[in-house]
Amino acid sequence: MIWRWTIKRIRRIDYDSPRCKAFLTLFVAVILTFAIYREAIDLPFFFDDMIHLRWLDWHSLSSLWTTAEAYIYYRPLTFLVWKISHIMWRHYDSFVLHLVNMALHALNGALVSYLAYRLFDGERRLLYALAAASLFVTYPFSYQSVPSVGSLSKPLLAFLVLSCGSLYCEARRRGSRFLLFCSTVLALLAPFAHENGVLAGALLIVMESLGLIRKNLGYTSRLPSLYSISALGFSVVWSTIGFPIIWSMLRKSRSPVRLTSLESLWQKGVYFLQGLVLPAAPLAKVLTRIFSLDDFAATALVALSTLALLFVFFRQTKRIFLLFFSVGWFVASVLPAWLFLKWNYVINGPRLLYLASVGNALLWAGALSAVWSSRLFRRLGPVLAGIVLLILLWHNVAFIRYRMELYVLGADLLSQVTETAKASVADESLLYVNIPAWLAPKESTYALGHEGVTFIPSYVGVKDFVYVNSGLERKTYAVRFANVQKHWRDYVGCYGPRVGWEDLDKAIRKANVAYVTEYLPARLRLAEAGALETKNGKLDKEDALAVFDDRMALIKGSFEHQDHELTVTLWWSCLDEIEGDYTAFVHVYDSEGHLVAQRDGYPLLGLFPF
């Protein structure tokens, strides 16, 4: 009976209704988002999270709107989300805040589909909208924005701008003053989430222009012209004059806005072009190998050639409007970063392309829709468009999934850092050797940009990481020591100053316990290396388990067998100054006398020679 009732309900669904289409696009966006980024929910706080959340500890809800002292950015709406979550849960809950990022990403995908549906005036509008939503959700360089809580400003800004444009479109189409009011409010709020929110006013101008020029978009407004023009003008004036005045008057860390050099503009321009033509961008690496071109020349050649081909194709299929709108959206979104940010910041910040990825999705979904209905391909058009879309989605998903795997690997080890810090007492000093600051694949996909994942940037400390993830203040230090680093399946960038034997000796003597990163075949692991103990009085050799060369004594030993591993702990004592290079070894033999396992090296897992 239940089965028959379900079948009847499904048959009664009006698949052409706006509600059904909206639900379908939202369903696709949600499924794709959580399928691709599902591990992000369990990630700890990392990257810029430590800076943002520590700064919030010093400020109240009201002060978020009145000051940005000791901070570069003024983004009170973004900070408000974090502060409210802290008030509700009494702490910063990483699960909740990661879920917020993922939910916004899925909602943005649905809004992109709506925007695509309204822009597209040909057949199969729903297919174009679904393709645009899918390409947006799986945009490769969003891998940095969605899993990082500190990057909330990017998806929040996109949500406000897309919602603002969508509501304005619906307001003019339905003649609704309420929707027009809501659109205006969102335009006012957008700059408080991110500085690029000033683009919301420009978007409203574009949407209004489209309504006047393209009557076939369904703009049948009965709104009084004065009312709509007033709302539009107010939004534009606020974005271009009102908010910049407020921003300039606030107290914040000095970060003078300056135009970058011509060389930097060239580098950033080519990098952003790569983001626009992303499906074709990997071809640049092929050109660098075949013709020995540098990365910038090869990327520029691929990008400009791709745009030229797209221009010819869109013009031939009479969809040149989609090309101009998509490219215009992309350029407007990256323009502030292109003009003012430094090249080193841009190359490490693919999250800067989050809002611009809307233009990328609309562009390539438009190309696929043109292939679908083009007379050039006739009956093969739908098949060809479907195959290309699947290839693009497969490539995008594979790129993101590999980065999510890196996130999990690094987060697993750093969670062990948090646990060891929580298990210690407040007065203990903890030393961490070679914990990962970032991970990156050994083979890059694109010619430009850093494609790895960052956990602890150089401008924050391990102490901040431990505090944000545990709520505890601990004395933690981290160093890089090359002698115990090993080649691994991916590149591992270690956190802390690089030290030699002498500096490492000083660090170990100050610490109560030292930990070191071990490189296992499939993961990284934090191992307790040990510590130095100072004992008064002279050691009686008769109490030692063994004495070597009258210089070194093995005081005692213990072992623990767990999870197919045997952990052996040895206590050594130096009886006299050591001359020569000695190492300790532990060998395990089976009942027949065969060597089955061994560990050789200096004490403290290689950190402290005799």
N, C-alpha and C positions, 0 to 999 in steps of 0.2 A: 504493500500500500504506500509506504513512504517513497519507494522508488518511482512508482507511477505518478505520485503527486509531484515529485521533483521534476520528472520529465515534462509534465504539463506546465509547470511554472516556467521552465526553460523555454518551452515553445511559445509562451505568451509574452516573452520579453520583446520589447520593441528595440531592436538593435540599432535603429536609426535615430533614436531619441538622444538628445544632448546628455541626459543623465547617464545613459548606458555608455556613451562614448567617453564621458569624463571618468566613469568608474573603470573602464577598460584601460585607459591610459595610466590612471593612478595605480591600478593593479600591476601593470607591466613595470612601472617605475619602482614600486615598492619591492617586487620580487627580484628585479635585477640588482637593486641597491643592496638588499640583505644577502643575496647570493654571493655577491662579489666582496662586500666589506664585512661579512658576518663576524670575522675574528676581531674586528675593531671594538666591539662591545666589551671584550675582556681585557683590552689593553690598559696599562696603567697610564698615569699622566707622564708626558715626556715632551721633548722639544721645547717650544716656547711656553708650554703650560706653566712651568715653574715661575717664569717671570710674571705672567698675568695673575696667577692665583696668589702669589706672594704679595704683589702690589695691592690686590683687593683686601688682604688682611688688614691693611692700614687705613681703609676707607669705609665710610658708611654708605648707605643707599643714596642719601642726598648729595654727598660730596662727589659721587661719580659724575654728576652733571655740572659741577661747579669748578672742578680742577682736574688737571692732568699732570700735576707736579711730580717731578722725578720720573716722568714717563714721556715717551716720544709721541704717542698717539692719543687722540681724544675720540674714544669709541664707547660712550656711556651705555648705549643700548646693548651692545655685546656684553659689557661688564655686568649689566643688570641681570642678564640671564644667569650668569655664574653666581652672582651674589644671592639671587632669589633661591637658587638650588641649595646654596649653603645654609640659608635660613630654614628651608623646609626640611633638609636632611641632617642638619647640625654639623655637616662636614661636606667637603667636595666629593661627591660620589662619581667616580670615573665611569661607572656603568651608565648612569643617567645622562651625563654630559656627552658621552659617546653616542648614546641613543638619540640625543637631540640633533647632533650633526647628521646622523644617518637619516633621520626623519625629514630634516630640511632638504637633504639631497634628493630624496624620493619625491618630496613635494615640488621641488624645483623641476624635476623631470616631467611631472605632470603639467606644470605651468608652461614649460617649453613646448609641450605637445599642444596646449591650447593656443599659444602664440603662433605655432606653425599652422594650426588648423585655420586660424583667422587670416593668415597671410596668403595661404595657398587657395587659389580660386579654380583649380582644375579638377579633373576627376580623381577619385580615390584620395580625398583629403585626409581621411582617417589613417590611411596607410602612411602618408607623408608625416602626419603628426606622430604616429607610433615610431617611425624610423628616427625622427628628430629626437624624441624622448629617449630612445634606446642609445643613440649615439652620444647624447649628453650625459646620461647616467654612467656610461662606460668610457667617457673621455679619459685617456691614459693619465694625463697630468693632474687629474683630480685626486690621485692616490695620496697626495700630501695634504689636501684640504679636508677630506672626509674623516680619516682616522685620527687627526690631531684636534684635540679640544681647543687648543690655542688658535686654531685657524677658523673658529666659528664665524668670525666677521665676514669671511668670504661667502659661505652658503647663506648666511643671514642677509647679507647685502643682496645677493642674487634673488632671494625669496622676496624681499621688499620691492626691488626694481621690477621683477617679473609680475608680481601681484599688482603693483601700481599700474603697469601697462595693461594688464589683462582687465582689471576693473575699469580702467578708463575706456577701453575698447567696448566693454559690455555696457557701460553707462551711456556712451554715445549711441550704441546700437539699440538699447531699450528705451532711451530717454529717461534714465533714472538719476534723480538728483542725489539719492542716498549713495549709490555706487560711485558717483562722481566725487562726493564728499570723502568717501573712504579712500579713493584713489589719491586725492589731494593729501590726506593725512599720511598715507604711506610715503608719498614723495617728500613730505616734510621730515619724516622719521629716518629715511634711508641714509642721509649723511651722518646720523648719530651712530649707525652701525659700522660704517667705514667711510673714509673720505671720498671715495669714488661714488658715493651715493648722490653727489651733486649731478650725476648723469641722469637721474630720474626725470628732472625737468626737461632735458633734451629729448628723452624718450617720449614724453607726453606730446611734445611738439611733432615728433615723427608720426605718432599714432594719429594725431589730429590731421596732419597733412595727408596721411593715407586715407582717412575717412573722406576728405574733400576731393582727392584726386581719383581714388579707386572706388567708385560708387558701388561696384559689385562686391565690396567687402561686407555689405549689409548694414551700413551706417544709415539708419532711418530715425535719427534723433528728433525728438520733439522738444528738446531742452531749449530754453531761451538762449539765444546766442550770447547775450551779455553775461549770463550766469556761467556758462561753460568757458568763455574767454577769460572771465575774472579768475576762475579756479585755475586755469592753465597758466595765466600770467603770474598769479601768486606763487605757484609752485616753481616757476622758472626764476622769479626774482629771489625767492628764498634760497634756491640752490646756487645761484650765481653771486648773490650779494649777502644775504642774511647769514647763512651758515659760515661762509668764509670770515665774516667780521667776528662772529662768536669764537671761531677757532683761533683767530689771531690774537684775541684778547686773553685767552686762558693761559695760566701758568703751566709750563711743561718743560721738559728737558730741551735744551736748544739743539735743534737739528735743522740748520738753515736750508731752505729750499733753493737749490741751484741747478741750473741747466748743466748737464754733463757734457763731456768733450765730444767732438765729432767722431772720434774712434769708438767711444762708448755707445754713441747713438747708432753707429753702423752695426756694432756687435749685438746690441739689444734688438735692433730692428730685424736683423736676420733671424735671431732666436724667436721672436714673436711671429715672424712669417712661417717659421717651422711649425709653430703651434696652430697656425691657420690651416696649413695644408698637411696636417698630421698624418692622414692615411698614406700620402705619397712621400713623406719626409724620410723614411728609411732608405730611399733610393740614393740619398746623399752619401751614405757610407759606401755604396757601390761605386759611385763616381770617384770618391777619394782613393779607392784601391785601383781602379782601372786607369784613371787619368792623372793620378798624383795631385789632385787639387787639395787645397786646404779646406778645413771643415766649413768655414764661412762661405767661401766661394761656391763649394758644392751645394750647400744648403740654399743659398740665394738662387743658384741656377735652377734647382729643382722647384723651389717655391714659385719663382716668377714664371717658369714654363708651365707649371700646373695651373696657375691663375690665368695665364693666357689661353690655355686649352679650355678651362672652365668658362671663360668669357665667350669664346667662340661657340661652345656647346649650348650655353644658356641663351645666347642670342639666337642661335639656330632653332631652338625649341621654344622661343618666345617666353622665356622666364628670366630675362635679364634683371627684372625687378628684384627677384629673390637673391641674385648674386650681389647686387648693390646693397640691399638691406643687411644681408649676412656679413659681408665684409665691413660695412659701415659700423655694425654693432661691435665686431671684433676690434676694429681700430680704435673706436671710442673707448672701449673697455681697457685697453692696454696703453692708451696715450699718456696718462699721468706717469705710469711706471717707465715708459719709454723716455720721457723728457727729464725726469727728476731722479730716479733711483740709480744707484751705482750698478755697474755690470756684475761685480762679484755678488751682489745681493740678488740680482735677477736670475743669474745662472743657477743659484741654489734655491730659488723660489718658484717652482712650477705652479704653486698655489696661486700665484699672481694671474694665471690664465683661467681661473675658475669662472668668473663672469663672462670672459671672452669666449669660453667654450660653448656658450649659447649660439654665438655666430657660427662657430665651426659646425655644430650639429645641424643648424638650419641650412648651411651651405651644402653639406654632403648629403643630407636627406633630400634636398632639392635636386641635386645631381642624380640621385638614384630614382627619384620620381620621374625625372625627365627621361631617363633610360627606359623606365617601365612603360611610359606612354608614347615614346618616340616612334615615328614611322620608320626611322632608319633601321630599327631592329625588328620591327613588325611583331610576329608572335613570340620571338625569342626575348623581347624586352622584359616581361615580367620574370622570366626564369633567370635572365642575366642579372637583373636588379636584385632579385632574392639571393642569388649566389654571392654577389659582391657584398651585400649587406651582412650576410652570415660571416664572410671572411673578415670584414672590418670589425664586427663584434667579437669574433674569436681572437683576433689580434689584440684588441683593446682589453678584453677580459684576461687573456694570458699575461699581458704586461702588468696589469694591476694585481692579479693573483700572486705573481712572483714577489711583488713588493709587499703584499700582505704576509707572505711567508717570511720575508725578512723582518717585518714588524714583530711577528710572533717569536722568532728566534731571539731577537734582541730583548724583547719584553720579558721573555722567560728568564734570561740571565739577570736582567735588572730587577726582576721581582725577587730573585734570590738575594740581591744586594739589600733590598728593603727588608727582607726577612731576617738577614743576619744583623742588620742595624736594630731592628725591633727586639731581637733576642739579647742584645747587649745592654749594659747599664749606661747611665748618662755620662759617667766620668771616663768611660773607656774610649780609647782612640783606635779607630779602625782604618786600616790601609788596604786599598784595592788596587791591584796591579793589572793593567791591560783590560779594564772593562770597556765594552764597545761604546764609542760616541756615535758611530754611524756604521751602517752596512751597505754594501753596494755590489751588484752583480759584476762579474769580471768581463762580461760581454755587454756593451751598451747597444741599445736599439737605434738611437738617434745620434746624429753627428754632434749636436750641441746640447749642453745641459748636463747636470749631474742627476743621475737616475737612481741614486740610493735613498736610504731612509735615515733620518737623523734622530737620535735619542737624547743625547746631552750635548748641546752646542757649547762652544768654548766660553761663551759669556755667562754661563751659569755653572753651579758647582754640584758635586755629588751630594753635598749637604742639603741643597735645595731640593734635589730629586727625592731624597729620603724623607724630608719634611712634608712635601706636598703629598706623597703617597702613603705616609704613615701618621702624620701629625706629630712626629717626635723630632726634637732637635738632638742630633748626634754629632760627635767629632769624627768626621769622615774625611779622608784624603785619598786622592787617586793619582797614580803616576803611570807613565808608559816605560816599559823596559823591554828593549828589542831582543835581548838574549833568550827570553822564554816565549817569544812570539813564534808562531808557525804558519806555514802556508795552509790556507783553508779553501773550502769550496767557493767562498765569496770574499770580497775585500772587507777587511775589518779595520776601521779607524779607531784607535784606542784613545781614551780620554786622559787628560792630565799632562803635565810637563814631561818631556823626555829626560830620563835620568840614566846615569851610568852606575858602575858598581859602588862608587864612593857615596853618591847622593842616595842610592837605594839603601845602603848600609845605615845612613843617618835616619832615613824614613822608618826603617824597620825597628831601629832602636827606640824611636819615639812612640811606636804603635804598641798597643796591647795585643793585637792579633792582626795578621796579614792574610789577605785572600788574593787568589790569582785566577785568571780565566784559563780554562782548559779547552782545547779544541778537539771535540769529538767528531766522528764522521758526519753525523746528522744534526748536531746541535752544539751550542756553547754551554759550558757549565762553570759555575763558580765553586772553586775548591778552597778549603781552608789550608793555607800553607803552613801555619804555625806561628810561633812567637819566640822571643828571647826572654829568658827568666834570669834574674839576678839573684844569686844565693850567697849569703854570707858564710864564711868558714871554708875550710879546705875539704875537698872531697876525699873520702877514704877509698882507695882503689879496691879494697876488699868488698865494698858494697856495690861495685859496678858489675854489670853482666859481662862486660868484656873491655879490655884496654888494648889500644892499638898503638904500637910504637912509643909507648909511654907518653903519648901526647893527647890522644883522644880516648874518651871513655863513653861507652854505651851504658847509660844509667838504667834505663828500663824500656820496655816496649809493650804495646797492646795492639789488639786487632779487633776489627768488627766486620762481620760478614752480612751483607744486605744487598738485595736486588742483584744477585750474581756478581757482586764486587766485593773485594777484600780490601779493607782500609787498614793499613798498618801505620801506627804512630810510634815514632822513636824519640827518646830523649837523649841528647848528646851533651857532653861537657868537654871543653878543651882544657887540658891539664897544663899545657905549656904553649908557647908561641909556635904556630904551625909553619913549617917550611915545606914548600912543594904544593902540588895540586892534588887534593884527595876528593874522592866522591864516595857517597854511600850507595849501597845497592840492596834491593830486596828481591830474592828469587823464590818462586813457588814451584815445588815439584809434586808430581802425583805419586801414587803408591808404588809405581814402577821406576821411579827415579827420573822421569822425563820432565824437562823444564816446560811449564805451561803458562807462566806469566812472570813479568819482571818490571822493575822500575829502578832505573839508575840515574844518579845525578847528585847535585849539591843538596844539602838540607833545605828545608822550607820550599820544597818543590822547585828547586833550582835557583832560589833567590839569594841564598846566603852561603857562600863557600866557607869551608873550615878556616 
